[in-house]
Amino acid sequence: MRTSRATVCFLLLTLLLASGCSEQGKSSGGASAEASESDRTTGVNAGNRKAPLRFRTEVCIDRNGTGGEAFRMLVPTHWKFTGGITWVLDNPGMPATAWLRATNPSAPEELEVFPNQSFFWTDNQMNQQMFPPGSKYFGAEVRTPVGPVQALKSVVLRRFRGKAQNLNVMHEERLSGLAAALGVSSQQPGMSADGGTVRVKYASKGIVIEEEFYALVESFAIPIQSMFGQFTNTFWTVSYIFSVKAPMGTLDSLGPLFRTIGSSIRVNPQWMNTYGQVVNFLIQNQMQKIRNAGELSRIISQTHREISDDMMRSWEERQGVYDRLSERFSQNIRSVDEYYDPVSERSVELPAGYRNAWVNGLGEYVITEQEDYNPNLESNQNWQRMERRDH
């Protein structure tokens, strides 16, 4: 198994947004005076010593919905972050979708999460005439179901890389164990889930880019008995769509950095609770089409702000699964180290091979291999040293 394969699988395991970020384009360039070409996260300085790596905390606010924090994550200090939450209330089963990007402005290196793609299909010929392919059925696009690899090529690549020059698929693979690793159950009757990946190359601004995509295809088939016989309605989704990219030949070497970004994502349980209640509200109200922001605000205000026991238990179990998977991958791959953050009082994973790690009250981190390095000497922030945890 290639390094990048384990890297991206790990990131998918740590990305908790089955719905997520879009629309509120937030660019936090935050390029500090310390960030330079020699300070690139993938670079090595002239003395052949690793330059200190710096990370900052990004908070994604659901500006068009709950108004609160949806999730937070770490990105390298001089990278740019864009993302947000988009509510699409004509799709009751998936009223929020997500995208986010963490981008290195000094090089074409990027981690991207794409919005889930929701589809519907039926073998009922009468319904096919009323809702032909390409139309919408309760907010879902009518389209024949396909497997994960084909979905990546015919849906994801066409929609998100359709303008790429000279795009060629270098590798494609079905990942039968990805659904189970993500904790997506397919044990119930009519439900199925399968994962896949494709690696592509294409030209961008005179540079050959290598990008690897991953996704899960989930489907739920509902048998319907009518006076004209039995037919099946199938709701299916291309979810957990994710990619990492870099100049050709350098993607695999960025594994520890991308893994650090992915493993740092923490979803706000209050946001998850509100989102779950909005979904229940829409379904219980016969999946009414509600589009305007005022109506959304009214729905959200009707949901309980207190997190229900079931919601909280579900969030804790889900977070615990990803934390354990994070630890297991870290131990197996040995390319990230675990530290204790005394400010947030939790563990954080950062790229391995550095002797010292520091954190300040702003959620920023610095790691360095220099024993005598102290960020307090060049900053007015109160930096605290973090202790590495050995398993």
N, C-alpha and C positions, 0 to 999 in steps of 0.2 A: 504494500500500500504506500503510495507516495506521501511525502510530507504534507503537501497541500491538501490531499484528500482527508487526512486526519484533521487538519486545521479547519477546513470548512465544515466538516461534520460537527466538530466541536462547537463552532460558532452557531450552527443551526440549533444545536442542543441548548445553547445559552440565550438565543434570541427568543424572548417570551411573547412577542407580539403576534398573535394570530390575527389581530386587527392592528392598527398602529398609526404610523406617522405620515402625514402629507400636508400639503397646502400652506402651512405657515412658514414660508421660506425664511429661515433664520440663518444668517451667516455670521458666525463668531470667529472671525479670522484670528483675533487674539494673538497675532504674531508678536512675540516678545522680542526685546532687543537681543536676547540671548540666542534666538533662533536664527541660524544662518545656514548656508549650504553645508558647512562642516558639521552642523548640528542636525542634519537630516536624520530621521529615525533609522534609516537603513544604511547610513554612511559610517565611515571610519575616518578619524582625523589624520593629520599629516604624520603624527607620531605613531601611527598604527595602533592607537588606543581607542577604545569605544568612547565616543562623545557622550556626555550625560543625556539621558532621555527624560523629557518633561511631558507630563500629562495634565490635562485640566478636566474638570467635571462639567458636562453639558446636561442641562435640564430641558426636557421636551415638555412644553406647556400645551395643553389641549385648548387653544384659544377659541375655537368655534363651537365647543361643546361644554364640557364641565368647567372650563376656566382654570382648572388646576393642573398639577404636575401629572403627566402620564408615565414618564420613566426618566431615568438618568443614566449616563454612561461616561466612560473616560475616552478622551481622544488626545492624541499628541498635541502639545501646546500650540504649535504653529500650523496645525491642520485646520481646515474649515469644516463646519458641521451645518447641515441643513436638514430640516425635517419638520414634522408636525402631525396633527390628527385631522382627517377629513371625515365628516359625517355624511353618509349617503342613505337617507332614510327611506328611499323607495325599495331598499333591499332589507327586509326585516331580519333575516337570518345573519346578515353581516352589515350592520349600519355604520361601521367605521372601518376604514382601510388605512394602510400605513406605507410610508416610504421614508428612508433616511439615507444620508450620505456622509461619510467621513472621508475627506479628500486632502491629499498632500499637495499644497500649491507649488512646491518645488519640483515635483515629479508626477507623472501620470500613475499614481498609486491611489487606490480607492476601495473602500468597503461600502457596499450598497445593499439596502433592503428595499424590495419592491412591493407595491400594494398587492394584496391577494386578488385573484381573478375568479369571479363567481359565475357559474354556468348552470343551465337547466336543459334537460332533454326528456322527451317522452316518445314512446312508440305508438301513442294514440294518434291515428291518422287525422282525425278531426281536429285535434289540438295542433297538429303540425301545420294544418292549413291556416289556423288562426294565428299561430305563433311560428312562423318560418325561421330558419337559421338566420341569425343576425338581429332578430327582434329581441325584445325584453319580456321576461315573464317574472313578475314581482321583483323587478330590479336585476335579475340575473340574465345574462346573455344566453340565448338559445343556441346550443352548439353540441355536436356529437361528442360524447366522452372519448378521451384518448388516454394513453399511459403517460407516465411522468417524463420520459425522454422525449416523446413526441410533443408533449405539452410545452416543454422547454423550447423546442425548436420551432413549433408552429404558432405558439402563443407568446411566450416570453421574449424570444429573440426578435420576432417580427415586430412586437409592440415597443420594445425598449432598445433594440439595437438595429432597427430596420434601416437606418441611414448610415450604418457603419460601412466603410469602404473595404471591399475584398474580404468579406467575412467568410471564414472557413471553419467548419467543425473539426477539431483535431482529435477529440475523444468524446465518447458518449458511453454511459453506463447506467444500468438500473441498479438501484441500491435497495435491495429487498429488506434490509434490516433498519432502514432509516426511520420508518414510521414507528416501530417499536422503541427505538432509541429516543424518539421525541415524545414518547408517552401517548401517542395517538392510537386509540383503541379501534380495532376493526372486528371485535368479537361479536358485536350485536348483529342480528340478521339484517341484511341489506347494506351493511356498511363495509367499506374497503378503503385501504390507504396504502400507497406505494410511493417510493422515492426514486429520484434519478439525478444525474449530473451530466453536464456537457461542458467541455473546455473548447474555447474558440480563440482564434486570432484574427485581427483586423488592423487596418491602417487608421491612424488618427494623428493629424498634424505632423505627418512625416515620420511617425514612430509606429513600429509594429507592437500592438498591444496584445497581451495574453490575458484572457478573462475566463474564470470558471464559475458556472451557475449551478445552483442546487434548488430543488423544489420538491414538494410533496403533492400528490394528487389524492384528494379525499373525495369519496362519493357516497351517497346515501340513496339507495333505490327503494321506492315505495310502491308496492303492488296495489293497484286500484281495481276493485270489482265493480263493474257497471252493468247496466241492462244490455249493453252491446258486447259484453265479455270482459276479460281481464286485460289490463295494460299496466305499464310501469312508468312512473315518473322518477327521474333521476336528477338529484341536485348534486353537482360536483364542483370542486374548488381546486384551483392551483394555489397552494399556500406555502408559507415558509420560503418564499422566493428570495434568493440571496446570491450575491456574487462578490468576488474579490478580483481585482485586476492590477496589473503592473506591466512595465515594459517586458517584451519577450525575453524569457530566460531568467527573470528575477522573481517571479511570483512565488516559487516555493520558498525562497529565502526569507520572505516576509511573514512566514507562518507565526512566529512568536508575537510579532507586533499585532497582526490581525486578531490573534487569539486573545491578546490582552484587551483589545477594544471590545470584542464580543462577550468575553466573560465578565466584563464590568457592568453590563446592562442590568438594571434593576427596575422592574415595573412597580409603580405605585399601587398598593392594594386597594386604596380608596377609589382610584380610577377604574380598576378592574371591577370593583363592586358596582359602581355606577353604570358602567358599560353593560354588565350582565343584567342589571335591572331594566335598562332601556330595551335590551333585546327581548326580555320577557314581556315588557309592556307592549311592544309592537306586535309580538306574536299573539298575546292574549286579546289584543284589540283588533283581531282579524287582519293583521298585516296592512293597516291603513297606510296610504301614501302621505307622509308628512314631510314637507321639504323646507319650509321657511324657518329661519333661525329663532323667531319668537316662539314657534310651536316646540322646537327642540328645547329651548330654555324652560318652557312650561313642563315638559316631560321630565327633564332632569330635576326640576324643583320638586316634583312629586315623588321621586325615588327617595328611599331612606338614606340619609347621610351616614347612619351607623352601619358598619360592616356586619352583615349577618354572620352567624356562626358557620354556616355552610360555605359562604363565600370566603371567609377568612381561612377556614381549614383547607379549602381547595387551593387558595393562593399559597399557603405555607407548604402544602404537599408538593405543589408544582415547583416552587422555588427550591425546596429541598432536593428534589430530583435533579435539577440542573446544577445545584451546588455539588452534589455527589459526583455527577458526571464530570463536572469541571475538575474536581480533585483527581478523579481516575485518569482523565486524559492528561492532566499535568504530570502525574506520576509516570504514565506510560511513555509520553513523548519527551519529558524532561527538558522542555524548552521554555517553561515559565516557572517562576518561583512564587511561593505564597508568603505574604507579609501580614503582620497585624497592624492595622491602622488605628492608632490611639485616639484620633480625632473622631472618626465615625464609629469606632469600637466594633469593627468587623474585619474580616480577612479580605485581602485584595491580591489579585494575581498580576504580576508584572514580568516582562521578559527576563529570562534567566541569564546568568553570566555576569551579573553586576554585584559588587560587594556591599554597597550602601544604598539605602532607600530612605527618602524623606517625604513628609506630608505637611501641608499647612492647613489653616482653617478655611481656605477657599476651595478645598477639594482638589488641590493641585499636587502632583507627585513629581519627584525627581529621583532617578536611579543613576548610579555612577560606579565605575570600577576603581575610582580613586579613593584610597583610604582616608586621605586628609581633606577631602572635599566637604565643605560646609556651606549650604546655600544661604545661611543667615549672614554670611560675610558680604554678600553681594545683593541683599534684598532686605527690605524693611518688614517682611512677613515673618511670622513666628513659625519656623520650620522645626518639626520634630522628627527624630530618627525613628524608623520602623524596624522592628525585629523580624528577621526571616524565620518562618516556621518550617521545620524539617519533619518529614513524614517518616 
